[in-house]
Amino acid sequence: MDDRLTISVELVQRLIADQFPQFSSLPIEPVVPGGWNNRSFRLGSEMIIRLPSAQRYEQQVEKEQRFLPMLAPHLPLPITEPVGMGCADHGYPFAWGIYRWIDGETALSAKVVDSEQFAIDLGTFLKTLHGLDGTDGPTAGPHNFYRGGLLATYDEETRTAIDMLGKSIDTHRATTLWDRALASHWQKPPVWLHGDIAPGNLLFKHGRLSAVIDFGGCGTGDPACDLAIAWTFMDAVTATVFRATVVHDEATWDRARGWALWKTLITLQKQVDAREPEAAETRTILDRILR
């Protein structure tokens, strides 16, 4: 059951007029396609409003507002820049945020001119982020769906998906990789992580990675979840360059593959159940993970 809210332009206009009257004369337009965790609206030409679509995403607003200004000066690419935080009003029940608009196309639609350069750029960004001390940052929890925490959180869900998919996948190989991912833990002090390094959160200009957005899943702990994109979006050559750039030990890469495996299995299970055409693409990703 989808419990996410539908939010109208008129409601957003009322929230802005009451809480940010200095912006009340600016046009407000919905961003299409819309997001999952947040409903997004352009505010003039230089800002974007993001409103959580359900209570489970609300904590992400305060987290971004508090920590992103601290992280941004240390990172080699632009990231989401908070402008202000609004509160529940006019029947809308959650805190919400205003951010600077960053121009660019997401990796879902952009033409990546040089995939190896992309791997270097993203790898450099993550190497820098993962090098930042996470001692005082938010640890894994419901606010980011346990990114940075133990993969064992999703053990039952993963094994259920393997059983449900049955003979349609290589269950022995999937189980072996999953067990390997669970066999190690992050042994170092906690580091910062993005939590959702996915094509929709990577912006490109002129064919090159230009910004990283949507830090709602950020936190501190084990950075393995940020590396899953090596299987979910990169071919073998690109992934090799990425691995050589970001630099983590083999156990961390095993857990990274585990994160990719969990997400891909549960996605495929839902798609097969619903007979969705996207299942073919998900199977291609799964094949890459299981090699």
The 8 nearest C-alpha neighbors of each residue, nearest first, counted from 0:
[[1, 2, 3, 4, 53, 269, 273, 52],
 [0, 2, 3, 4, 53, 52, 35, 5],
 [3, 1, 0, 4, 53, 52, 5, 54],
 [4, 2, 52, 53, 1, 5, 36, 35],
 [5, 3, 52, 6, 53, 2, 51, 38],
 [4, 6, 7, 3, 52, 38, 2, 53],
 [7, 5, 4, 10, 8, 38, 11, 52],
 [8, 6, 9, 10, 11, 5, 29, 12],
 [7, 9, 11, 10, 12, 27, 6, 28],
 [10, 8, 12, 7, 11, 13, 6, 14],
 [11, 9, 13, 7, 12, 8, 14, 6],
 [10, 12, 14, 8, 13, 9, 15, 7],
 [13, 11, 9, 15, 10, 14, 16, 8],
 [12, 14, 16, 10, 11, 15, 17, 9],
 [15, 13, 11, 17, 12, 16, 18, 10],
 [14, 16, 19, 12, 18, 13, 17, 23],
 [15, 17, 20, 23, 13, 14, 19, 18],
 [18, 16, 14, 15, 20, 19, 13, 23],
 [17, 19, 15, 16, 14, 20, 85, 86],
 [20, 18, 15, 21, 22, 16, 17, 23],
 [21, 19, 16, 23, 22, 17, 18, 15],
 [20, 22, 19, 23, 24, 16, 15, 18],
 [23, 21, 20, 24, 25, 19, 15, 16],
 [24, 22, 20, 16, 25, 21, 15, 19],
 [23, 25, 22, 26, 21, 20, 16, 43],
 [26, 24, 43, 23, 22, 42, 27, 44],
 [27, 25, 43, 42, 24, 28, 41, 23],
 [28, 26, 42, 41, 40, 43, 25, 8],
 [27, 29, 41, 40, 30, 26, 8, 42],
 [30, 28, 40, 39, 41, 31, 27, 8],
 [29, 31, 40, 39, 33, 32, 41, 28],
 [32, 30, 33, 29, 34, 39, 40, 28],
 [31, 33, 30, 34, 29, 39, 35, 38],
 [32, 34, 31, 30, 38, 39, 35, 29],
 [33, 35, 37, 38, 36, 32, 39, 31],
 [34, 36, 37, 33, 38, 52, 3, 51],
 [37, 35, 52, 51, 34, 56, 38, 53],
 [38, 36, 51, 52, 50, 34, 35, 49],
 [37, 39, 50, 49, 34, 52, 33, 51],
 [38, 40, 49, 30, 48, 37, 29, 33],
 [41, 39, 29, 48, 30, 28, 47, 27],
 [40, 42, 47, 28, 27, 43, 46, 29],
 [43, 41, 27, 46, 47, 26, 25, 40],
 [42, 44, 25, 26, 45, 41, 46, 27],
 [43, 45, 46, 42, 41, 100, 47, 26],
 [44, 46, 100, 43, 99, 42, 47, 101],
 [47, 45, 99, 100, 42, 98, 41, 44],
 [46, 48, 41, 42, 98, 100, 40, 97],
 [49, 47, 97, 40, 39, 96, 41, 98],
 [50, 48, 39, 96, 38, 37, 95, 97],
 [49, 51, 95, 37, 38, 52, 39, 96],
 [52, 50, 37, 53, 56, 57, 36, 38],
 [51, 53, 3, 4, 37, 36, 38, 50],
 [54, 52, 3, 55, 51, 56, 4, 2],
 [53, 55, 57, 56, 93, 51, 52, 58],
 [56, 54, 53, 57, 142, 58, 141, 51],
 [57, 55, 54, 51, 59, 58, 53, 36],
 [56, 58, 54, 59, 51, 55, 60, 93],
 [59, 57, 60, 56, 142, 61, 62, 55],
 [58, 60, 215, 62, 57, 56, 61, 63],
 [61, 59, 63, 62, 58, 57, 95, 96],
 [62, 60, 64, 63, 59, 58, 65, 84],
 [61, 63, 59, 65, 60, 64, 66, 58],
 [64, 62, 60, 67, 65, 66, 61, 59],
 [63, 65, 61, 62, 81, 66, 67, 60],
 [66, 64, 62, 63, 61, 67, 68, 69],
 [65, 67, 69, 63, 68, 62, 64, 70],
 [66, 68, 70, 69, 63, 71, 65, 64],
 [69, 67, 71, 70, 66, 80, 65, 64],
 [70, 68, 66, 67, 71, 72, 65, 73],
 [71, 69, 67, 68, 73, 72, 66, 74],
 [70, 72, 73, 68, 74, 69, 67, 78],
 [73, 71, 74, 70, 69, 68, 75, 77],
 [72, 74, 71, 70, 75, 127, 128, 69],
 [73, 75, 71, 76, 72, 127, 124, 128],
 [76, 74, 124, 73, 77, 127, 123, 72],
 [77, 75, 210, 74, 209, 78, 124, 211],
 [78, 76, 210, 211, 75, 79, 71, 209],
 [79, 77, 211, 212, 210, 80, 71, 76],
 [78, 80, 212, 213, 81, 98, 99, 77],
 [81, 79, 98, 99, 78, 82, 67, 68],
 [82, 80, 98, 64, 83, 97, 99, 79],
 [83, 81, 98, 97, 99, 80, 84, 96],
 [84, 82, 97, 96, 81, 85, 98, 64],
 [83, 85, 96, 95, 97, 86, 94, 64],
 [86, 84, 95, 94, 96, 18, 83, 87],
 [85, 87, 94, 95, 93, 88, 84, 92],
 [86, 88, 92, 93, 94, 91, 85, 89],
 [89, 87, 91, 90, 86, 92, 14, 93],
 [90, 88, 91, 14, 10, 87, 13, 92],
 [91, 89, 88, 92, 87, 10, 93, 14],
 [90, 92, 88, 87, 89, 93, 10, 6],
 [93, 91, 87, 90, 88, 94, 86, 54],
 [94, 92, 87, 91, 57, 86, 95, 54],
 [93, 95, 86, 87, 85, 57, 60, 84],
 [96, 94, 50, 85, 84, 60, 49, 86],
 [95, 97, 84, 49, 85, 83, 48, 60],
 [96, 98, 48, 83, 82, 47, 81, 84],
 [99, 97, 81, 82, 47, 80, 46, 100],
 [100, 98, 46, 80, 45, 47, 101, 81],
 [99, 101, 46, 45, 47, 98, 102, 44],
 [102, 100, 99, 103, 210, 79, 45, 46],
 [103, 101, 100, 104, 202, 204, 203, 210],
 [102, 104, 203, 202, 204, 101, 105, 209],
 [105, 103, 203, 202, 109, 108, 106, 204],
 [104, 106, 202, 107, 199, 201, 108, 109],
 [105, 107, 198, 109, 108, 201, 199, 202],
 [108, 106, 105, 198, 199, 109, 104, 201],
 [107, 109, 106, 105, 104, 110, 199, 198],
 [110, 108, 106, 104, 105, 111, 107, 203],
 [109, 111, 206, 112, 108, 106, 205, 203],
 [112, 110, 206, 113, 109, 114, 207, 117],
 [111, 113, 206, 110, 114, 207, 205, 117],
 [114, 112, 116, 115, 111, 117, 206, 207],
 [113, 115, 117, 116, 111, 237, 118, 112],
 [116, 114, 118, 117, 237, 113, 119, 240],
 [115, 117, 119, 113, 118, 114, 120, 207],
 [116, 118, 114, 120, 115, 119, 121, 208],
 [117, 119, 241, 115, 121, 116, 120, 122],
 [120, 118, 122, 116, 117, 121, 123, 241],
 [121, 119, 117, 123, 122, 118, 116, 124],
 [122, 120, 124, 118, 123, 119, 117, 125],
 [121, 123, 245, 119, 244, 125, 241, 124],
 [124, 122, 126, 120, 121, 125, 119, 245],
 [123, 125, 121, 127, 122, 126, 75, 128],
 [126, 124, 128, 122, 127, 123, 129, 121],
 [125, 127, 245, 123, 129, 124, 128, 122],
 [126, 128, 130, 125, 124, 129, 123, 74],
 [129, 127, 125, 130, 131, 126, 191, 124],
 [130, 128, 126, 191, 190, 127, 131, 125],
 [129, 131, 127, 128, 126, 190, 132, 191],
 [132, 130, 129, 128, 190, 191, 133, 127],
 [133, 131, 190, 134, 130, 191, 189, 188],
 [132, 134, 190, 191, 189, 136, 219, 135],
 [133, 135, 136, 132, 189, 190, 188, 219],
 [136, 134, 133, 137, 132, 219, 138, 189],
 [135, 137, 133, 134, 219, 138, 218, 191],
 [138, 136, 218, 219, 139, 135, 133, 62],
 [139, 137, 219, 218, 220, 136, 140, 147],
 [138, 140, 145, 148, 147, 146, 218, 143],
 [139, 141, 145, 142, 144, 143, 138, 146],
 [140, 142, 144, 143, 145, 139, 55, 58],
 [141, 143, 140, 58, 144, 59, 56, 55],
 [144, 142, 216, 145, 141, 146, 140, 139],
 [143, 145, 141, 146, 140, 142, 139, 216],
 [146, 144, 139, 140, 148, 143, 141, 147],
 [147, 145, 148, 194, 139, 144, 143, 224],
 [146, 148, 221, 220, 139, 222, 219, 145],
 [149, 147, 139, 145, 146, 221, 220, 150],
 [148, 150, 151, 152, 147, 145, 184, 146],
 [149, 151, 152, 153, 181, 148, 154, 258],
 [150, 152, 154, 153, 149, 181, 155, 148],
 [153, 151, 150, 154, 149, 145, 155, 148],
 [154, 152, 151, 156, 155, 150, 157, 261],
 [155, 153, 151, 157, 156, 152, 158, 150],
 [154, 156, 158, 157, 153, 159, 152, 151],
 [155, 157, 159, 153, 154, 158, 160, 265],
 [158, 156, 160, 154, 159, 155, 261, 153],
 [157, 159, 161, 155, 160, 156, 154, 162],
 [158, 160, 162, 156, 157, 161, 155, 163],
 [159, 161, 163, 157, 158, 162, 265, 264],
 [162, 160, 158, 164, 159, 163, 170, 165],
 [163, 161, 165, 159, 160, 164, 158, 170],
 [162, 164, 160, 165, 161, 159, 268, 158],
 [165, 163, 161, 162, 167, 160, 168, 166],
 [164, 166, 162, 163, 167, 161, 168, 170],
 [165, 167, 168, 164, 169, 170, 162, 163],
 [166, 168, 165, 164, 169, 170, 163, 161],
 [169, 167, 166, 170, 165, 164, 161, 173],
 [170, 168, 172, 171, 173, 166, 167, 289],
 [169, 171, 173, 172, 168, 174, 161, 165],
 [172, 170, 174, 173, 169, 175, 176, 168],
 [171, 173, 175, 174, 170, 169, 176, 289],
 [174, 172, 170, 176, 175, 171, 177, 169],
 [173, 175, 177, 171, 172, 176, 170, 178],
 [174, 176, 172, 178, 177, 173, 171, 179],
 [177, 175, 179, 173, 178, 174, 180, 172],
 [176, 178, 174, 180, 179, 175, 257, 173],
 [179, 177, 181, 175, 180, 176, 174, 182],
 [180, 178, 176, 182, 177, 181, 175, 253],
 [181, 179, 254, 253, 177, 257, 178, 182],
 [180, 182, 178, 179, 183, 177, 150, 151],
 [181, 183, 179, 180, 178, 184, 250, 254],
 [184, 182, 181, 250, 180, 185, 254, 179],
 [185, 183, 186, 182, 149, 181, 250, 221],
 [184, 186, 221, 187, 183, 251, 220, 188],
 [185, 187, 184, 188, 221, 183, 189, 220],
 [186, 188, 185, 189, 221, 190, 220, 184],
 [189, 187, 190, 186, 134, 220, 133, 132],
 [190, 188, 220, 133, 219, 134, 187, 221],
 [189, 191, 133, 219, 220, 132, 129, 131],
 [190, 192, 219, 133, 129, 218, 131, 128],
 [193, 191, 222, 217, 218, 194, 219, 129],
 [192, 194, 217, 195, 214, 216, 225, 196],
 [193, 195, 216, 217, 146, 192, 225, 196],
 [196, 194, 197, 193, 216, 225, 214, 200],
 [195, 197, 225, 194, 200, 193, 228, 198],
 [196, 198, 199, 200, 195, 228, 201, 232],
 [199, 197, 106, 201, 200, 107, 105, 196],
 [198, 200, 105, 197, 201, 107, 106, 202],
 [201, 199, 212, 198, 197, 211, 213, 196],
 [202, 200, 211, 105, 198, 199, 106, 210],
 [203, 201, 105, 210, 104, 103, 209, 208],
 [204, 202, 208, 209, 207, 104, 103, 206],
 [205, 203, 206, 103, 207, 209, 208, 104],
 [206, 204, 207, 203, 112, 110, 111, 208],
 [205, 207, 111, 112, 204, 110, 203, 109],
 [206, 208, 203, 204, 205, 209, 111, 117],
 [209, 207, 203, 202, 210, 117, 204, 120],
 [208, 210, 203, 202, 204, 207, 76, 77],
 [211, 209, 77, 202, 76, 78, 208, 201],
 [210, 212, 201, 78, 200, 202, 77, 76],
 [211, 213, 200, 79, 78, 214, 201, 210],
 [214, 212, 215, 200, 79, 211, 216, 195],
 [213, 215, 217, 216, 193, 212, 63, 194],
 [216, 214, 59, 213, 217, 63, 143, 60],
 [215, 217, 143, 194, 214, 195, 193, 218],
 [218, 216, 193, 194, 214, 192, 215, 143],
 [217, 219, 137, 192, 138, 191, 139, 136],
 [218, 220, 191, 138, 190, 133, 189, 192],
 [219, 221, 189, 147, 190, 148, 222, 138],
 [220, 222, 147, 185, 223, 148, 189, 190],
 [223, 221, 192, 224, 225, 147, 220, 129],
 [224, 222, 255, 225, 226, 251, 221, 254],
 [223, 225, 255, 226, 222, 227, 258, 194],
 [226, 224, 223, 196, 222, 227, 194, 193],
 [225, 227, 228, 224, 255, 223, 229, 252],
 [228, 226, 259, 255, 229, 224, 225, 256],
 [227, 229, 231, 230, 232, 226, 197, 233],
 [228, 230, 238, 233, 227, 226, 231, 232],
 [231, 229, 228, 232, 233, 288, 227, 287],
 [230, 232, 228, 284, 229, 233, 227, 259],
 [233, 231, 228, 230, 229, 234, 198, 284],
 [234, 232, 229, 238, 237, 230, 231, 235],
 [233, 235, 237, 236, 238, 232, 230, 229],
 [234, 236, 238, 237, 239, 233, 229, 230],
 [237, 235, 239, 238, 234, 240, 115, 233],
 [238, 236, 240, 115, 239, 234, 235, 233],
 [237, 239, 241, 229, 235, 240, 236, 233],
 [240, 238, 242, 236, 241, 237, 235, 243],
 [239, 241, 243, 237, 238, 242, 118, 244],
 [242, 240, 118, 238, 244, 122, 239, 243],
 [243, 241, 239, 244, 240, 245, 246, 238],
 [242, 244, 240, 241, 246, 245, 239, 122],
 [245, 243, 241, 122, 242, 246, 119, 240],
 [244, 246, 122, 126, 242, 243, 123, 241],
 [247, 245, 244, 243, 242, 248, 126, 122],
 [248, 246, 251, 245, 249, 252, 242, 250],
 [247, 249, 251, 250, 252, 246, 253, 242],
 [250, 248, 252, 251, 253, 247, 254, 246],
 [249, 251, 253, 252, 248, 183, 254, 180],
 [252, 250, 254, 253, 249, 248, 223, 255],
 [251, 253, 255, 249, 254, 250, 256, 248],
 [254, 252, 250, 180, 256, 251, 255, 249],
 [255, 253, 180, 257, 251, 256, 252, 223],
 [256, 254, 223, 252, 227, 258, 257, 253],
 [255, 257, 259, 253, 254, 258, 227, 260],
 [256, 258, 254, 260, 180, 255, 259, 177],
 [257, 259, 255, 261, 256, 260, 224, 227],
 [260, 258, 227, 256, 257, 262, 261, 263],
 [259, 261, 257, 263, 258, 262, 264, 256],
 [262, 260, 258, 264, 157, 263, 259, 257],
 [263, 261, 259, 265, 260, 264, 266, 258],
 [262, 264, 266, 260, 261, 265, 267, 259],
 [265, 263, 267, 261, 266, 262, 260, 160],
 [264, 266, 268, 267, 262, 263, 160, 261],
 [267, 265, 263, 269, 264, 268, 262, 270],
 [266, 268, 270, 264, 269, 265, 278, 271],
 [267, 269, 265, 271, 266, 270, 264, 272],
 [270, 268, 272, 266, 267, 271, 273, 265],
 [271, 269, 275, 267, 273, 272, 268, 278],
 [270, 272, 274, 268, 273, 269, 267, 275],
 [271, 273, 269, 270, 274, 268, 275, 267],
 [272, 274, 270, 271, 275, 269, 268, 276],
 [275, 273, 271, 272, 270, 276, 278, 269],
 [274, 276, 270, 273, 277, 278, 271, 272],
 [277, 275, 278, 279, 274, 270, 280, 271],
 [278, 276, 279, 275, 280, 281, 270, 267],
 [277, 279, 281, 276, 280, 270, 275, 267],
 [280, 278, 282, 281, 277, 283, 276, 275],
 [279, 281, 283, 282, 278, 277, 284, 276],
 [282, 280, 278, 284, 283, 279, 267, 285],
 [281, 283, 285, 279, 284, 280, 278, 286],
 [282, 284, 280, 286, 281, 285, 279, 287],
 [285, 283, 281, 287, 282, 286, 231, 288],
 [286, 284, 282, 288, 287, 283, 289, 281],
 [285, 287, 283, 289, 284, 288, 282, 290],
 [288, 286, 284, 285, 290, 289, 230, 283],
 [287, 289, 285, 286, 290, 230, 284, 260],
 [290, 288, 286, 287, 285, 172, 173, 176],
 [289, 287, 288, 286, 172, 285, 173, 176]]
